[in-house]
Amino acid sequence: MSATTTSINRRTTRPQLSPVSVRFVLVMLALGVVGGGLIGFHRVKARILKQVTTSIVSQLPTVATATATLQDWQPVLHTTGTLRAVRGADLSAEIGGIVGELHFESGEQVAAGTLLLRLRPNDDQAKLQQLQATADLDALTYQRDLRQLAAQGVSRATVDNDAGVLKAAQAQVAAQQALIAEKFVRAPFAGRLGLRAVDLGQYLAAGSKIVTLQADDPIYMDFYLPQQSIGQVRTGQTVTVHVDAFADRSFPGEIAALDAQADATSRMIQIRATLSNADHALVPGMFGTVDIAAGTPTPHVTVPQTAISDNAYGSAVYIVRPETDPASRKSRLVAHQQFVTTGDTRGDQIAVLKGVAAGDVVVTAGALKLRNNAAVLVDNTVLPTDEPNPTPSDN
């Protein structure tokens, strides 16, 4: 009986885990779950990044292109200048007085000699009549003494004195007539009047401005060129003038004269061109740009200025050519970077002196996302402007 009981007790006894062991097991299980979660997260993230990268790489950059062309460029000198009337003056009276008559309106076209203003005459006419009467009497006395001298009734000295008195009287008459004439202001030449600066009844001091008179057809354009450009201009050479007020118009003219000396400070020489201005669109004092055709036209390979990119190594373009993909054996378009030497610009265009041939297809938009020998897609739905003479637009 005792042996059986001992055997049963041995079978029913189980090893007991301590609390420390239980906590250790739970911590290990938790660490395993967290570690597995992190590994799974990183694998999923890597898979997503790989898919995104593959998608980005598989999308070819889209660019716009243009074909380089061979064009004849006329060498042009560009400068700015100021319009000036052929004849222009601020009209004024030689003497002071009260404005008695006005015979013009602001902005009026007048002929040479047109009476514009008269100062109040006061007693000028009465003084003239008095002086004229004295001169007439002196003339009678002189004629009488001449006849008496022939009859030896008076001496030669008396006749000579009478002649001097007559000349003095006539001079006083002429002086009074000149004084009266100075109170009349007339247009010295034909032209267009400006704004009237006086009113009827106003006292006008000598030399005060009455109105501006400008003869503006033809009209001058005065401008300057540096001394190194003088060999390219000559009298009679064609010029084209543009002004901001008429952006859609150009005003042709020709060089009329070159100054006889250069400015000692700036080394610039003043040049004057003559323009037709029959409709009086151009106004003296306006600012304008001047283009001077210099030399003979020269052929140049031209591309839009947006095709040129500048970096530390110089100017470059991307030339697009069709090539066969060695992997897929399919044709594709590939952009090749080409360094170039550029020349003058004209509007939206630039001349390429070296590096691009006529007929080459160059990238004009989207070059920033390219690398050398990169395959590209071409979309020319929207193209940069490529005008030799662009005009401003409100679009």
C-alpha positions as CSV (number, residue, x, y, z in Angstrom):
1,M,0.0,0.0,0.0
2,S,2.8,2.4,0.8
3,A,4.7,1.6,-2.4
4,T,1.6,2.3,-4.5
5,T,0.9,5.6,-2.9
6,T,4.5,6.7,-3.5
7,S,4.2,5.8,-7.1
8,I,1.0,7.8,-7.6
9,N,2.6,10.9,-5.9
10,R,5.5,10.7,-8.3
11,R,3.3,10.6,-11.3
12,T,1.0,13.5,-10.3
13,T,3.9,15.9,-9.4
14,R,4.6,18.7,-12.2
15,P,7.6,21.1,-12.5
16,Q,6.5,24.6,-11.5
17,L,7.8,27.7,-13.5
18,S,8.9,30.7,-11.5
19,P,7.4,34.2,-12.1
20,V,10.7,35.4,-13.6
21,S,10.7,32.7,-16.2
22,V,7.1,33.6,-17.2
23,R,7.9,37.2,-17.7
24,F,11.0,36.3,-19.8
25,V,9.0,34.1,-22.1
26,L,6.3,36.9,-22.5
27,V,9.0,39.5,-23.3
28,M,10.6,37.2,-25.9
29,L,7.3,36.6,-27.5
30,A,6.6,40.3,-27.7
31,L,10.0,41.0,-29.2
32,G,9.5,38.4,-31.8
33,V,6.1,39.8,-32.8
34,V,7.6,43.4,-33.0
35,G,10.6,42.2,-34.9
36,G,8.5,40.3,-37.4
37,G,6.3,43.3,-37.9
38,L,9.3,45.6,-38.6
39,I,10.7,43.1,-41.0
40,G,7.4,42.8,-42.8
41,F,7.0,46.6,-42.9
42,H,10.4,47.1,-44.5
43,R,9.8,44.4,-47.0
44,V,6.5,46.0,-48.0
45,K,8.1,49.5,-48.2
46,A,11.0,48.2,-50.3
47,R,8.5,46.6,-52.7
48,I,6.5,49.8,-53.0
49,L,9.7,51.9,-53.6
50,K,10.8,49.5,-56.2
51,Q,7.5,49.7,-58.0
52,V,7.5,53.6,-57.9
53,T,11.1,53.7,-59.1
54,T,10.4,51.3,-61.9
55,S,7.3,53.4,-62.8
56,I,9.4,56.7,-62.9
57,V,12.2,55.1,-64.9
58,S,9.8,53.7,-67.4
59,Q,8.3,57.2,-68.1
60,L,10.3,59.0,-70.8
61,P,10.8,62.8,-70.4
62,T,8.6,64.8,-72.7
63,V,10.1,67.7,-74.6
64,A,9.3,70.2,-77.3
65,T,11.5,70.5,-80.4
66,A,12.2,72.8,-83.3
67,T,14.3,72.5,-86.5
68,A,17.4,74.6,-87.0
69,T,17.1,76.7,-90.1
70,L,19.5,78.6,-92.3
71,Q,18.5,82.2,-92.7
72,D,20.0,85.4,-94.1
73,W,20.6,87.9,-91.3
74,Q,21.0,91.6,-92.1
75,P,23.6,93.0,-89.6
76,V,21.8,95.7,-87.6
77,L,23.1,98.3,-85.2
78,H,20.7,98.9,-82.4
79,T,20.5,102.2,-80.4
80,T,18.1,104.7,-78.9
81,G,17.4,108.3,-79.6
82,T,15.1,111.3,-79.3
83,L,12.8,112.8,-81.9
84,R,13.4,116.5,-82.7
85,A,11.6,118.9,-84.9
86,V,13.3,120.1,-88.1
87,R,12.5,123.6,-86.9
88,G,11.1,124.4,-83.5
89,A,10.9,127.4,-81.2
90,D,9.2,128.9,-78.2
91,L,7.7,132.1,-79.6
92,S,7.8,135.3,-77.5
93,A,7.4,139.0,-77.9
94,E,10.6,141.2,-78.1
95,I,9.0,143.9,-75.8
96,G,6.6,143.9,-72.9
97,G,3.0,144.9,-73.0
98,I,-0.6,144.0,-72.5
99,V,-2.0,141.3,-74.8
100,G,-4.5,143.1,-77.0
101,E,-5.3,140.5,-79.6
102,L,-5.0,136.7,-80.0
103,H,-5.3,135.1,-83.4
104,F,-4.5,131.4,-82.8
105,E,-5.8,128.3,-81.1
106,S,-3.8,125.6,-79.3
107,G,-2.7,122.7,-81.7
108,E,-3.4,124.7,-84.8
109,Q,-1.4,124.3,-88.1
110,V,-0.2,127.7,-89.3
111,A,1.6,129.0,-92.3
112,A,4.7,131.1,-92.2
113,G,3.9,134.8,-91.4
114,T,0.6,134.1,-89.7
115,L,-0.3,136.7,-87.1
116,L,-0.6,135.1,-83.7
117,L,-0.7,137.9,-81.2
118,R,-0.6,141.7,-80.9
119,L,0.2,143.7,-77.9
120,R,-1.9,146.7,-77.0
121,P,-0.7,149.6,-79.3
122,N,-1.4,152.5,-76.8
123,D,-0.1,155.8,-78.3
124,D,2.4,154.2,-80.7
125,Q,0.4,155.2,-83.8
126,A,0.1,158.8,-82.7
127,K,3.8,159.1,-82.1
128,L,4.4,157.6,-85.5
129,Q,2.2,160.2,-87.1
130,Q,3.9,163.0,-85.2
131,L,7.3,161.8,-86.2
132,Q,6.2,161.4,-89.8
133,A,4.8,165.0,-89.9
134,T,8.2,166.3,-88.7
135,A,10.0,164.3,-91.3
136,D,7.7,165.6,-94.0
137,L,8.3,169.2,-92.9
138,D,12.1,168.6,-92.9
139,A,11.8,167.2,-96.4
140,L,10.0,170.3,-97.7
141,T,12.6,172.5,-96.0
142,Y,15.4,170.5,-97.7
143,Q,13.8,170.8,-101.1
144,R,13.3,174.5,-100.7
145,D,16.9,175.1,-99.7
146,L,18.1,173.1,-102.7
147,R,16.3,175.4,-105.0
148,Q,17.6,178.5,-103.2
149,L,21.1,177.0,-103.4
150,A,20.8,176.9,-107.2
151,A,19.9,180.6,-107.1
152,Q,22.7,181.2,-104.6
153,G,20.1,182.3,-102.0
154,V,21.5,180.1,-99.3
155,S,24.9,178.6,-98.5
156,R,25.9,175.0,-99.0
157,A,26.3,174.6,-95.2
158,T,22.5,175.4,-94.8
159,V,21.6,172.7,-97.3
160,D,23.9,170.1,-95.7
161,N,22.3,170.9,-92.3
162,D,18.8,170.5,-93.8
163,A,19.8,167.1,-95.2
164,G,21.1,165.9,-91.8
165,V,17.9,167.0,-90.0
166,L,15.8,165.2,-92.6
167,K,17.7,161.9,-92.2
168,A,17.4,162.1,-88.4
169,A,13.7,162.6,-88.7
170,Q,13.3,159.7,-91.1
171,A,15.4,157.5,-88.8
172,Q,13.0,158.4,-85.9
173,V,10.0,157.4,-88.1
174,A,11.7,154.0,-88.9
175,A,12.5,153.4,-85.2
176,Q,8.8,154.0,-84.3
177,Q,7.7,151.7,-87.1
178,A,10.0,149.0,-85.8
179,L,8.7,149.5,-82.3
180,I,5.1,149.0,-83.5
181,A,6.2,145.9,-85.5
182,E,7.6,144.4,-82.3
183,K,4.2,144.3,-80.8
184,F,3.0,141.9,-83.6
185,V,4.1,138.2,-83.1
186,R,4.0,136.2,-86.3
187,A,4.9,132.6,-87.1
188,P,8.5,132.5,-88.4
189,F,7.9,129.3,-90.2
190,A,5.0,126.9,-91.0
191,G,4.3,124.3,-88.4
192,R,2.0,123.1,-85.6
193,L,1.4,125.2,-82.5
194,G,1.5,123.8,-79.0
195,L,-0.6,124.9,-76.0
196,R,-1.3,128.6,-75.6
197,A,0.5,130.0,-72.6
198,V,-1.1,133.5,-72.5
199,D,-4.5,135.0,-72.3
200,L,-6.2,138.2,-73.5
201,G,-5.5,141.2,-71.3
202,Q,-2.5,139.6,-69.6
203,Y,0.7,141.6,-69.1
204,L,3.4,139.9,-71.1
205,A,7.0,140.6,-70.2
206,A,9.6,140.7,-72.9
207,G,10.8,137.2,-73.8
208,S,7.9,135.4,-72.0
209,K,6.7,132.2,-73.8
210,I,3.6,132.6,-75.8
211,V,3.3,129.3,-77.6
212,T,5.6,126.5,-79.0
213,L,5.8,126.2,-82.8
214,Q,7.1,122.9,-84.2
215,A,7.7,122.0,-87.9
216,D,7.5,118.2,-87.6
217,D,7.2,117.0,-91.2
218,P,9.9,115.8,-91.8
219,I,11.2,115.1,-88.3
220,Y,14.6,114.4,-87.0
221,M,15.8,111.4,-84.9
222,D,19.0,112.2,-83.0
223,F,20.9,109.3,-81.6
224,Y,24.4,108.2,-80.6
225,L,26.8,105.4,-81.6
226,P,30.1,104.4,-80.2
227,Q,33.2,105.4,-82.1
228,Q,33.9,101.8,-83.2
229,S,30.6,101.6,-85.1
230,I,31.1,104.8,-87.1
231,G,32.8,102.9,-89.9
232,Q,29.5,101.0,-90.5
233,V,27.3,104.1,-91.1
234,R,27.2,106.8,-93.7
235,T,25.0,109.6,-95.0
236,G,21.9,108.2,-96.8
237,Q,21.9,104.9,-95.0
238,T,18.5,103.4,-94.2
239,V,17.2,103.4,-90.6
240,T,14.1,102.1,-89.0
241,V,12.6,103.8,-85.9
242,H,10.1,102.3,-83.4
243,V,8.3,104.1,-80.7
244,D,6.2,102.7,-77.8
245,A,3.2,104.7,-78.7
246,F,2.9,102.8,-82.0
247,A,4.1,99.3,-81.2
248,D,2.7,97.9,-84.5
249,R,4.3,100.5,-86.8
250,S,7.8,101.2,-88.0
251,F,9.0,104.5,-89.3
252,P,11.6,104.3,-92.1
253,G,14.2,107.1,-92.7
254,E,17.7,107.8,-93.7
255,I,20.8,109.2,-92.0
256,A,21.1,112.9,-92.8
257,A,24.3,113.9,-91.0
258,L,27.0,112.8,-88.6
259,D,28.5,115.2,-86.0
260,A,31.9,116.5,-86.8
261,Q,33.4,115.4,-83.5
262,A,33.0,112.7,-80.9
263,D,32.2,113.4,-77.3
264,A,35.5,113.4,-75.4
265,T,34.0,111.8,-72.3
266,S,31.8,109.0,-73.7
267,R,33.6,108.5,-77.1
268,M,30.1,108.6,-78.7
269,I,29.2,110.4,-81.9
270,Q,25.9,112.0,-82.5
271,I,24.0,111.1,-85.7
272,R,20.8,112.6,-87.1
273,A,18.3,110.8,-89.3
274,T,15.4,112.3,-91.2
275,L,11.9,110.6,-91.1
276,S,8.7,111.3,-93.0
277,N,5.9,112.4,-90.6
278,A,3.1,113.4,-92.9
279,D,0.4,112.2,-90.4
280,H,2.1,114.0,-87.5
281,A,2.1,110.8,-85.5
282,L,5.6,111.4,-84.2
283,V,6.0,114.2,-81.7
284,P,9.3,116.0,-80.9
285,G,10.8,114.9,-77.7
286,M,9.5,111.3,-77.9
287,F,11.9,108.4,-77.1
288,G,12.5,105.7,-79.8
289,T,14.7,102.8,-80.8
290,V,16.7,102.9,-84.0
291,D,17.8,100.0,-86.1
292,I,20.5,100.7,-88.7
293,A,21.1,98.2,-91.5
294,A,24.9,97.8,-91.7
295,G,26.7,95.6,-94.2
296,T,25.4,92.8,-96.4
297,P,23.1,90.0,-95.3
298,T,24.9,86.9,-93.9
299,P,23.5,83.3,-93.7
300,H,23.3,81.9,-90.2
301,V,22.0,78.7,-88.6
302,T,19.3,79.9,-86.2
303,V,17.4,78.2,-83.4
304,P,15.0,79.6,-80.7
305,Q,16.8,81.1,-77.8
306,T,15.1,78.7,-75.4
307,A,17.1,75.9,-77.0
308,I,20.4,77.2,-75.6
309,S,21.3,76.2,-72.0
310,D,24.3,77.7,-70.3
311,N,26.5,76.0,-67.7
312,A,30.0,76.2,-66.3
313,Y,31.4,74.6,-69.5
314,G,29.7,76.9,-72.0
315,S,26.5,76.9,-74.1
316,A,24.9,73.7,-75.2
317,V,21.9,72.3,-76.9
318,Y,20.2,68.9,-77.0
319,I,19.9,67.5,-80.5
320,V,17.2,64.8,-81.0
321,R,17.9,61.9,-83.4
322,P,16.1,58.6,-84.0
323,E,18.0,55.5,-82.9
324,T,17.3,51.8,-82.5
325,D,17.0,50.5,-78.9
326,P,19.5,47.6,-78.7
327,A,17.3,45.8,-76.2
328,S,13.9,46.0,-77.8
329,R,15.1,46.6,-81.4
330,K,12.6,49.4,-81.7
331,S,13.2,52.9,-82.9
332,R,13.3,55.7,-80.3
333,L,14.2,59.3,-80.1
334,V,17.4,60.1,-78.2
335,A,18.7,63.5,-77.0
336,H,22.4,64.2,-77.4
337,Q,24.0,67.1,-75.6
338,Q,26.1,69.3,-78.0
339,F,28.2,72.3,-77.0
340,V,27.8,75.2,-79.3
341,T,29.2,78.6,-80.2
342,T,26.5,81.3,-80.4
343,G,26.4,84.6,-82.2
344,D,24.0,87.5,-82.3
345,T,20.3,87.4,-81.4
346,R,17.3,88.7,-83.3
347,G,14.0,88.7,-81.6
348,D,13.3,85.1,-80.3
349,Q,16.1,83.7,-82.4
350,I,19.8,83.2,-81.9
351,A,22.5,82.4,-84.4
352,V,24.6,79.3,-83.8
353,L,28.1,79.7,-85.3
354,K,29.3,76.2,-84.5
355,G,27.8,72.9,-83.2
356,V,24.4,72.8,-85.0
357,A,23.7,72.3,-88.7
358,A,20.6,73.3,-90.6
359,G,18.0,70.6,-90.3
360,D,19.0,69.4,-86.9
361,V,16.1,69.0,-84.4
362,V,16.9,70.7,-81.1
363,V,15.0,70.6,-77.8
364,T,13.4,74.0,-77.1
365,A,11.4,73.1,-73.9
366,G,12.0,70.5,-71.2
367,A,15.8,70.4,-71.4
368,L,16.2,70.8,-67.6
369,K,15.1,67.2,-67.0
370,L,17.4,65.7,-69.7
371,R,20.7,64.0,-69.5
372,N,23.1,63.1,-72.3
373,N,21.9,60.2,-74.5
374,A,18.5,60.1,-72.8
375,A,15.5,58.7,-74.7
376,V,12.7,61.3,-75.0
377,L,9.1,61.7,-76.1
378,V,8.3,64.7,-78.3
379,D,5.1,66.8,-77.8
380,N,5.0,70.0,-79.9
381,T,1.4,70.9,-78.9
382,V,2.8,74.1,-77.2
383,L,5.9,75.6,-78.6
384,P,8.1,78.6,-77.5
385,T,7.9,81.6,-79.7
386,D,10.4,81.8,-82.6
387,E,9.9,85.2,-84.2
388,P,12.7,87.3,-85.6
389,N,10.6,90.5,-84.9
390,P,8.3,89.7,-82.0
391,T,5.6,92.2,-81.0
392,P,4.2,92.7,-77.5
393,S,1.0,90.9,-76.8
394,D,-1.6,91.1,-74.0
395,N,-2.4,87.4,-74.3
